[in-house]
Amino acid sequence: MEEGLWVEKYRPKDVVSCILPKELKSMFTDFVSNNDIPNLILSGQPGVGKTTIAKAMLEEMGATYMMINGSDESGIDVLRTKIKNFASTVSLHGGRKYLILDEADYLNPQSTQPAMRGFMEEFHKNCGFIFTCNYKNRLIEPLHSRCSVVEFMIPNSEKQTLASEFMGRVITILDEQKVKYDKRVVAEVINKHFPDWRRVLNELQRYSVSGMIDAGILVNISEVNIRELMHSMKNKEFTNVRKWVVDNLDNDPVRLLRSIYDHMYDYVDGSSIPHLVVVLGEYQYKSAFVADQEINLLACFTEIMAQVKFK
């Protein structure tokens, strides 16, 4: 079995290879055929292929591009320097350059996002902008008005077709990686996480170290990866904690908090256990009433980061 992340190794390099609804694929194909991509906001849940299609279009066009991750580099000074250095120069190929702002909804709406509007105006002749986000309403209106907004919605009539297409892709990957598998189990994993293709591949790769994708993975993926969360909270890595919350929103919040409770003696100093139990109890109760589970969970984990002593 080869090393390296499968999601990167097998990321499609052209539009036709991307697993997308017909209407979206047709639109992106037209952009490439016309050799002109408008400023875009690609919105949809994690893992549906927003970043993949952005890269695929630009790779197919042979365009010069740079990608910046909004969750990693949200500081305005870092962005200003990188963007100006990139967008102010002419492409070696003679065409427009493109900047992909991945996870743009992590950019500060009071400072960084307004600055992005200025960059778009200043460099519009030389550089196109593609924003990807999970929540389009977290991007300010001036960015919306300067972009075409594309929502990654999968029609019910196409869900089975796309899942089957992805099943075929996954089987090819497992065969190439020489990993044994039970087809019914692979189908269940895809069905559980549909349409989060990235998560499916990551879960399969993580479990493949056992040498066989069998029913054990169904138990494995139902158990939340608490170790990663606890490590991020211990090191007060707020951005990573927030990303963990977003990636695990498809799990029952009560079960998420219960999982922390079940593993607390492995990660938390004994003196902080009583306070941790109180915090978990409060936020578990609130989870039954709040309108936004992401905010509730993140508030809980932020309080834990600030007040709990880890081993």
N, C-alpha and C positions, 0 to 999 in steps of 0.2 A: 504494500500500500504506500503510495507516494505522500510526501509531506506537503504542507501548504494548505491554505484555506480553499475549500472547494468553491465557495461563492465567488472567489476571485479567479481561480483557475478556469472555471467553466462559465464565467460571465460572458454573455453574447457580445459579439463584436460588430454586429450589424442589425438593422431593424428587423429583417425577416426572421432572425433567430430568436427574437424576443417573444415571450409568451404574453400576449396582450389581447384584449377584445378587438374585434375586427375594425370598429370605427376608429379607435385610437391608433391602431397599427397603420391604417390607411392614411390618417392625418400625418403621422410621423414620416411615413414613406414619401408623401408629397413634399414635406419640408426638405428632405434629402434630395429628391428629384429636382427641386427648384434651386438647390444649393443655397437656400436662405432660410434660416431659422429665426422666427421673431423672438422678442423677449418673452420668456415663458415663466409661469408659476405652475409647477407640477405638484399637485396636492393629492394625498391619499395615505392610507395606513402604512405602517412600516412593512418593508419587504415586498411590496407589490411590483417593484421594478422602475421606480422613478429615476434613480441615479443611473441605473443600467441603460435605460433608453436614451437618457441625455448623453451618456458617453458613447453609446452605439451610433447615434446620429452623427456625432462629431468625428468619430473614428472613420465612419463610412464616407464622410465628406472630405476627410483628410485635413480637417481644420485644426488650427492651433488653439489649444484650450488649457485652462488651469482650473483646478477644483479646490475650493476652500470649504472646510467644514465649519458651519456656524457654531456648533456646540463646542468646538475645540479652540476656535480663534475669534471669539466674539469681541475682543478689545478693538476699539476704533483705530488706535495707532497702528496696530498690526495690519488690520485690513487696509487702511489708507496706503501704507507703504507697499504692500503686496499688489494691491489693485492698480495703483498708479504706475508702478514699475512694469506691470504686465500690459495694461490696457493702453498706455501712452505710446507704445512702440508698434511698429508695423509688422505684420506677420511675414515670415520668410516665404510663405506660399502666395502672398499677395492678396488673399481674401480677408474676411473679417475674422477677428479672434473671438473667442467665447469664454466667458467666465461662468463656472457652475458653482453656485452657492448652495451647498448641500446642507440639509437641516436648517434652513434659513429662519424657521420659526423660533430658533434659539437665539437669534440676534436681538440685541436690546432694542425695543421699539421706541425708546426715548432718544437714543443717541445713534446707534449703529445703523438701524434701518433708515432713518432720515438721511444719513450720510450716503447710504447706498443709492437713494434717489438722486443725490447730487452727482455721484459717479456715473450713473446711467445717462444723465444729461450731458455731462462733460465729455464722455467718451463714446457717445452713441454712434458716431461715424466709423469708429474703428473696432468697437467691441459690442458683442451681444451678451445678454445676461439670461441665465437659466437658474431659477430658484426651485429647490425641492423642499417640501414641507409636509408634515403630518396634519397640521391644522392651518388652513389658509386664513382663518379669521385672526390668526396671531401675526399676520403681516399687515403693515399699515396701508391705508387706502391709496396713498400716492404710488406705492409699488404695484398695487392691483391695477391702477389706471394706466400704467406704463407697460403692462404685460398682458398676454393672452393667458387666461387661467384654464388649465386642463385638469379635470378631476378624474382620478383613476377609479372609476366605478365599473363593476363587472355586472352586466345584465344577467338576470337569472337564467335566461335562455342559453347563455354561453358558459356558465360555471362548469358544467360537466365536461364540455369539450376542452376547456383550458386545463382542468384538473387531469384529464386523460393525457393531454399533451405534456404536461409537466411530469406525470407518472413515467411516460416514455423517456423523458430526459433524465430523470433520476435513475431509472434502471440502467441506462447507458453509462452513467457515471459510476454506479456501483459495480457494473461489470468491468469497466476500465480499471477501477481501483482494486479489483479482485476481492470484493467483499461479498460474502454469501448473504442471502436475504430470503425472507418469506414475503412474497408479493402482497399477500393480504395485509400484512403488518405495515408494509411501506404505504399501501393505499390508505390505511387508517391514520398514519402519521400525516399524510398530505391532507386528508379530510379534516383532521383536528386543527391544523394551522392555516388552511386555505383562507385567503390567497397570499399568505406570507411565505413566499418562496425561499427567502433568505433563511428564515428560521427553520424551515424543513431541512434544508441542506446542512445547516449548522448542527441540528439535533442528530441527523443521520451520521454526519462525520464524527461527532463526539462519541456516539455509541458504537461506531464501527471499529473502534480500537479492540472491542471484544472479538472481532473477526466475523460476527454474524448479526444481521439485523433480524431479531426475533421478537416475540411478544414481550420480552423484558424491557424493550424501549418504551412500550406503552405505559409501564409503571414508572420508568425513569423520567420521561418527559412530563409526567403529572406531578413530579416532585420539583418544587421551585428551587432554583440554584441560589440557595441562601448564602453560600460561601462568598460568592462574588459581591453580593449586597453588603454583607458584613465587612468585607475588606474595604469597600468604598466608604462606608460610614466611619470605620475606624480611622481612615486617612483623611476624613472630611472632604471627600471628592464629590462635591455637590452635583456637578455636571454628570458624572458617572451614575450617581444615585438616581438622578432624574431620568436618565436614559434607561436604567434598569426598570424603573416604574413603568415607563411607556412600553417597554418590550414585554412586560408581564401583565398588562391591563386585561388580557383575555382570561386571566385567572380570577377566581373569586377572592375579593379583598379580605374577607374573613379568614380564608384558608392561608393567604399570604402572611397575615399577622400571626396566625396560629403556628405557621412554620418557623417564624422567628422565635416564638415562645418555646417551641419544642427543641430548638438548637441553642438557646441562649447561654447555657452553661459551657458550651464549646467556645464561645467568642467573647462573653461579657464577664468583667471582673465581678466577683461575688458581692462586693459592696454596692454595686449598681443594679443587681437583680431586682430588688423590691421596686425601685423606681421604674425600671423597664416594664415590669408587669403592669404597673398603674398606667403608664403611657399606652401600652398595647391595648389594655382594656378600654381606655377612653376612646381611642380611635376606632377600635372594632365596633363599639357602640355607635359612633358617629357614622360609620359606613352604611348603616341601614337607612340614613336620612339624607345624606349629602347629595347634591346634584352632580358633583364632579369628583369621581373617585380618584382621579390622578392627583388633584390638588390635595385631597384628604390624606392619601398615602404619603405624598411628598412632605406634607406638613408633619406627619408622624415621624418620618425618617429624619427630617431636619431637627426635630426636637430630640430624637435619640442621639444624633451626632453631637448636639450641643451639650447634652446633660449626662450621657452615659459613658462610663469608663470601660474601655475594651481591654482585653488581655494583650 
